[in-house]
Amino acid sequence: MSETEKLQKRNPGPTWGYALIYFVSRILPWPVMRFVLRISALVSLGLMKEQRCHSRQFLRDALGRKPNWRDSWKHFAAFAEFLVRRFDVANGSDPVFESGDDSQERLKKLTDAKEQAFHGTFHFGNSDLMGFWLSHFDISIRMVRYQVGNSSDLKWLEERFGDKVGFLWVNQPEDLLFALKGAVEEGHSIAMKCDRIEHSSKLESFDFLGKKRWFPFTIYHLSILFDLPVVYSFGLPSNRHGTRVYTSKIYRPLGENKRVKLEEARLHFRATLQMLENLVRKEPYQWFNFLDAIPLVNQEKELSVGDQ
């Protein structure tokens, strides 16, 4: 993909928006910064019609009621605060990760065994910091990302963490398998976001927030292909620099054939989605997928897609 095409595909907001937030977050105390972010969220709420629409659609399902303007404002403000947390890490601050369950112990078993894995996550909470949480373990991680014109913040993060955490920039679906093969052969584990269907060729339907929706299922097909386990990690902010971590159980591609392995994968993903739904119900404003990225299943499409 050419540089011109990358610039045409970009995160919402002005071209200078991320750089401005990054600069201001370095000079303002956190209470003042939060006030500025809440004001900017009001402005964004008025300007970003498409994102506001998708926010309201999601909040209706997550809250179980019709959202009002204050709900949407809280949603936009939560995302702005997340950006600051990501910029803090890029700027050199040390993120603090904590776990109230056996999440860290579960990951430690993998890393102690020097075992590579596919690490899945969603656009929820401190999702982009999960790869850096994994850097605390004795593994090298490569995060699959779609490069857009204003993704400089991710480049700043990559520069800080060096070889332990890096990115696989995959803008063309046909490049994914080749890039993953090279990274796995070099001994890296792989981190992927698994809640947007536009870059996935393997889709399956699952219940989430009371409705049947399409989800990417590619990570499990890759797990079977490369014979590597799958584990999902989610993080919710506890303060400006703190993240509470939750992980799923570990899926391993065991079974006598691919059909059996995929059935076990479906059971694993259903359990993971249930865990995520419980977190979303508690913290609905931490859902940062401001796109219609997990569309509802309609009967006609479900019959035509089938088991890919």
FIBAVO-358866 format. One line per field, with one value per residue (C-alpha): residue number from 1; residue in three letters; x, y, z. Coordinates in Angstrom, 2 decimals, m for minus. Layout:
<recs>
zaza = c(NUM	...)
bati = c(ala	...)
px = c(X	...)
py = c(Y	...)
pz = c(Z	...)
</recs>
This chain:
<recs>
zaza = c(1	2	3	4	5	6	7	8	9	10	11	12	13	14	15	16	17	18	19	20	21	22	23	24	25	26	27	28	29	30	31	32	33	34	35	36	37	38	39	40	41	42	43	44	45	46	47	48	49	50	51	52	53	54	55	56	57	58	59	60	61	62	63	64	65	66	67	68	69	70	71	72	73	74	75	76	77	78	79	80	81	82	83	84	85	86	87	88	89	90	91	92	93	94	95	96	97	98	99	100	101	102	103	104	105	106	107	108	109	110	111	112	113	114	115	116	117	118	119	120	121	122	123	124	125	126	127	128	129	130	131	132	133	134	135	136	137	138	139	140	141	142	143	144	145	146	147	148	149	150	151	152	153	154	155	156	157	158	159	160	161	162	163	164	165	166	167	168	169	170	171	172	173	174	175	176	177	178	179	180	181	182	183	184	185	186	187	188	189	190	191	192	193	194	195	196	197	198	199	200	201	202	203	204	205	206	207	208	209	210	211	212	213	214	215	216	217	218	219	220	221	222	223	224	225	226	227	228	229	230	231	232	233	234	235	236	237	238	239	240	241	242	243	244	245	246	247	248	249	250	251	252	253	254	255	256	257	258	259	260	261	262	263	264	265	266	267	268	269	270	271	272	273	274	275	276	277	278	279	280	281	282	283	284	285	286	287	288	289	290	291	292	293	294	295	296	297	298	299	300	301	302	303	304	305	306	307	308)
bati = c(met	ser	glu	thr	glu	lys	leu	gln	lys	arg	asn	pro	gly	pro	thr	trp	gly	tyr	ala	leu	ile	tyr	phe	val	ser	arg	ile	leu	pro	trp	pro	val	met	arg	phe	val	leu	arg	ile	ser	ala	leu	val	ser	leu	gly	leu	met	lys	glu	gln	arg	cys	his	ser	arg	gln	phe	leu	arg	asp	ala	leu	gly	arg	lys	pro	asn	trp	arg	asp	ser	trp	lys	his	phe	ala	ala	phe	ala	glu	phe	leu	val	arg	arg	phe	asp	val	ala	asn	gly	ser	asp	pro	val	phe	glu	ser	gly	asp	asp	ser	gln	glu	arg	leu	lys	lys	leu	thr	asp	ala	lys	glu	gln	ala	phe	his	gly	thr	phe	his	phe	gly	asn	ser	asp	leu	met	gly	phe	trp	leu	ser	his	phe	asp	ile	ser	ile	arg	met	val	arg	tyr	gln	val	gly	asn	ser	ser	asp	leu	lys	trp	leu	glu	glu	arg	phe	gly	asp	lys	val	gly	phe	leu	trp	val	asn	gln	pro	glu	asp	leu	leu	phe	ala	leu	lys	gly	ala	val	glu	glu	gly	his	ser	ile	ala	met	lys	cys	asp	arg	ile	glu	his	ser	ser	lys	leu	glu	ser	phe	asp	phe	leu	gly	lys	lys	arg	trp	phe	pro	phe	thr	ile	tyr	his	leu	ser	ile	leu	phe	asp	leu	pro	val	val	tyr	ser	phe	gly	leu	pro	ser	asn	arg	his	gly	thr	arg	val	tyr	thr	ser	lys	ile	tyr	arg	pro	leu	gly	glu	asn	lys	arg	val	lys	leu	glu	glu	ala	arg	leu	his	phe	arg	ala	thr	leu	gln	met	leu	glu	asn	leu	val	arg	lys	glu	pro	tyr	gln	trp	phe	asn	phe	leu	asp	ala	ile	pro	leu	val	asn	gln	glu	lys	glu	leu	ser	val	gly	asp	gln)
px = c(0.00	1.34	1.87	m1.00	m3.38	m2.29	m3.02	m6.49	m7.24	m6.85	m8.20	m11.05	m10.28	m7.93	m4.47	m2.86	m5.19	m3.01	0.13	m1.72	m3.04	0.43	2.00	m0.61	m0.62	3.08	2.65	m0.73	m1.46	m3.86	m6.90	m6.54	m5.92	m9.09	m11.11	m9.63	m10.39	m14.01	m14.44	m12.80	m15.12	m18.10	m16.66	m15.95	m19.45	m20.85	m18.47	m18.16	m21.64	m20.84	m18.91	m21.66	m24.25	m22.29	m21.61	m25.33	m26.11	m23.57	m24.57	m28.21	m27.25	m24.64	m26.77	m30.06	m31.77	m31.81	m28.63	m28.80	m26.30	m24.48	m23.86	m22.34	m20.26	m18.88	m18.08	m16.10	m14.36	m13.30	m11.67	m9.82	m8.45	m7.33	m5.33	m3.52	m2.67	m1.23	0.79	2.05	3.61	5.08	6.56	8.40	6.08	5.90	2.42	1.33	m0.48	m2.40	m4.57	m7.25	m7.52	m5.13	m4.53	m0.84	m0.20	m1.91	0.40	3.43	2.89	3.15	6.22	8.03	7.66	9.05	5.83	4.76	1.08	m1.54	m2.76	m6.18	m7.82	m10.57	m10.93	m11.90	m10.26	m6.48	m6.37	m3.34	m1.35	m1.82	1.19	3.30	1.92	3.14	6.57	6.87	7.13	10.07	8.65	8.97	5.62	4.57	1.27	m0.67	m1.87	m3.43	m1.31	m3.11	m1.99	m2.06	m0.73	2.38	1.51	2.03	5.41	6.40	5.50	7.49	10.55	10.37	10.04	12.53	12.79	10.62	7.46	7.03	4.36	3.48	1.98	m0.45	m2.58	m3.32	m5.08	m2.94	0.19	m0.98	m0.04	3.42	4.12	2.90	4.95	8.10	7.38	6.56	9.69	11.74	10.30	7.81	4.36	1.55	m1.03	m4.19	m7.35	m10.32	m13.44	m13.41	m14.56	m13.34	m9.85	m10.93	m11.72	m12.98	m16.23	m18.51	m21.57	m21.83	m24.19	m22.93	m24.90	m28.15	m27.82	m26.17	m23.24	m20.43	m16.93	m13.54	m12.49	m9.17	m7.05	m8.23	m7.55	m4.04	m3.68	m4.46	m2.21	0.81	m0.04	0.09	m2.29	m4.70	m5.34	m7.31	m6.28	m8.32	m7.38	m9.44	m7.96	m7.66	m6.05	m4.01	m1.10	m2.77	m4.44	m6.34	m5.77	m8.15	m7.28	m9.27	m8.44	m5.91	m7.10	m4.85	m5.48	m5.87	m8.07	m8.07	m8.95	m9.63	m13.39	m12.89	m10.32	m12.72	m15.56	m13.30	m12.30	m15.96	m16.49	m13.41	m14.54	m18.07	m16.58	m14.26	m17.15	m19.14	m16.22	m15.91	m19.66	m19.55	m16.75	m18.60	m21.77	m19.72	m17.71	m19.72	m17.94	m14.64	m15.75	m13.68	m14.84	m16.53	m17.51	m20.25	m17.52	m19.44	m22.62	m25.75	m26.36	m29.29	m30.69	m29.99	m26.30	m25.86	m27.14	m24.87	m21.68	m21.89	m18.75	m15.83)
py = c(0.00	3.44	6.27	8.15	5.24	4.98	8.65	8.25	5.54	7.11	7.31	9.81	13.38	16.10	15.17	17.11	15.77	12.97	15.12	17.90	15.52	14.02	17.45	18.80	15.62	16.17	19.63	19.63	18.04	15.11	16.87	19.76	17.37	15.42	18.66	19.57	16.09	16.29	19.61	18.21	15.17	17.53	19.10	15.68	14.54	17.37	16.91	13.14	12.13	8.60	7.68	9.22	7.06	3.84	4.81	5.17	1.86	0.06	1.77	0.85	m2.83	m2.48	m0.32	m2.06	1.28	4.21	6.24	9.99	12.66	12.32	8.63	9.43	12.21	9.81	7.33	9.88	11.24	7.72	7.22	10.53	9.48	6.16	8.03	9.94	6.71	5.34	8.52	8.37	4.96	6.21	9.15	6.88	6.39	2.87	1.36	m0.56	m3.85	m5.68	m8.77	m9.78	m13.36	m15.95	m14.04	m13.38	m16.92	m18.30	m16.32	m17.15	m20.85	m20.19	m18.01	m20.25	m23.04	m20.69	m21.32	m19.04	m18.18	m16.10	m13.36	m11.95	m8.78	m6.31	m2.53	m2.44	m0.58	m0.41	m2.84	m1.30	m1.68	m5.44	m6.09	m4.06	m5.99	m9.11	m7.51	m7.99	m11.72	m13.42	m13.33	m11.28	m10.08	m8.81	m6.96	m7.14	m3.69	m1.94	1.10	4.37	7.91	9.06	6.00	7.82	7.05	3.33	4.06	5.99	2.95	0.64	2.88	2.79	m0.97	m2.03	m5.68	m7.05	m5.44	m4.65	m4.33	m6.30	m3.69	m5.64	m3.51	m6.20	m9.41	m11.52	m10.33	m11.56	m15.22	m14.49	m11.90	m14.24	m17.16	m15.09	m13.77	m17.22	m18.74	m15.99	m17.03	m14.21	m14.55	m12.77	m10.29	m9.59	m7.55	m9.77	m7.59	m6.08	m8.20	m6.13	m7.69	m11.27	m14.00	m16.39	m15.29	m17.08	m15.96	m15.80	m14.28	m11.04	m8.44	m10.28	m10.50	m12.81	m11.07	m11.83	m12.12	m12.78	m16.36	m16.20	m16.44	m20.02	m21.10	m19.67	m21.47	m24.78	m24.01	m23.07	m25.45	m22.63	m21.90	m18.94	m16.74	m13.48	m10.56	m7.50	m4.52	m1.91	1.32	1.53	5.01	7.09	4.65	1.50	m1.37	m4.31	m7.36	m10.20	m13.21	m16.09	m19.73	m21.10	m22.82	m25.50	m26.99	m30.56	m33.15	m35.89	m33.61	m30.00	m30.30	m31.34	m28.60	m25.95	m27.18	m26.77	m23.34	m22.28	m23.36	m21.39	m18.23	m18.44	m18.57	m15.66	m13.56	m14.25	m13.03	m9.94	m9.26	m9.29	m6.70	m4.58	m4.55	m3.18	m0.68	0.07	3.36	1.50	m0.01	1.83	0.25	3.32	1.44	m0.99	m3.62	m6.53	m6.44	m8.37	m11.64	m11.73	m15.08	m14.63	m13.81	m16.56	m19.18	m17.95	m17.76	m21.00	m22.53	m20.86)
pz = c(0.00	m0.97	1.53	m0.13	0.48	4.12	4.67	3.18	5.76	9.17	12.68	13.15	14.12	12.79	11.54	14.39	17.10	18.50	18.52	20.39	23.07	23.40	23.90	26.32	28.43	29.17	30.68	32.46	35.86	35.60	37.21	34.76	31.87	32.67	32.61	29.22	27.89	28.99	27.21	24.07	24.30	24.11	20.96	19.44	20.28	18.17	15.23	14.87	13.77	12.59	15.75	17.91	16.14	16.66	20.27	20.94	19.24	21.39	24.64	24.05	24.20	26.95	29.28	28.53	27.96	25.57	26.13	26.62	25.61	28.95	28.28	24.89	26.43	29.06	26.30	24.27	27.40	28.45	25.04	25.30	28.71	27.22	24.56	27.30	29.10	25.86	25.30	28.90	28.17	24.89	26.80	29.24	32.22	33.62	33.41	36.52	35.91	38.59	38.66	41.13	39.86	38.45	35.18	35.73	36.94	33.82	31.55	33.65	33.00	29.27	29.53	32.02	29.48	26.78	24.86	22.03	21.72	19.95	22.30	21.42	22.69	21.80	21.54	25.21	28.07	27.93	25.01	23.33	26.54	26.78	24.57	26.97	29.93	28.14	27.86	31.64	30.95	29.28	25.76	22.61	21.27	17.84	17.62	14.36	13.38	10.40	9.57	8.93	8.24	11.88	13.74	14.99	18.63	17.99	16.40	19.55	21.64	19.39	19.64	23.43	23.90	21.23	20.27	23.09	21.69	18.01	15.32	12.23	9.91	7.73	5.41	2.84	4.02	1.70	3.54	6.95	6.69	5.30	8.04	10.79	9.49	9.61	13.11	14.53	12.99	14.66	18.04	18.63	20.15	18.28	19.60	17.57	18.05	17.32	17.14	13.64	10.75	7.81	7.82	8.61	6.11	8.82	10.48	12.92	14.85	18.64	21.20	22.73	24.69	24.01	20.22	17.71	16.01	13.59	15.03	13.42	14.05	12.22	15.37	15.99	12.42	12.81	16.13	14.44	11.47	13.61	16.49	19.07	21.98	22.16	25.20	25.42	27.63	28.61	30.75	32.59	33.98	37.77	37.68	35.23	35.13	36.46	34.59	36.06	33.86	33.04	30.89	29.46	29.91	27.43	24.27	22.82	19.35	20.57	18.92	16.35	13.43	12.49	13.05	16.68	17.21	15.85	18.07	21.10	19.80	19.65	23.24	24.27	22.45	23.91	27.41	26.57	25.25	28.42	30.53	28.32	28.46	32.26	32.14	29.55	31.66	34.56	32.46	29.28	28.56	28.12	24.79	22.16	18.92	17.43	14.29	13.37	13.57	15.11	13.01	13.85	12.11	9.73	8.66	4.95	5.47	8.08	5.64	2.85	4.92	6.87	8.31	6.56)
</recs>
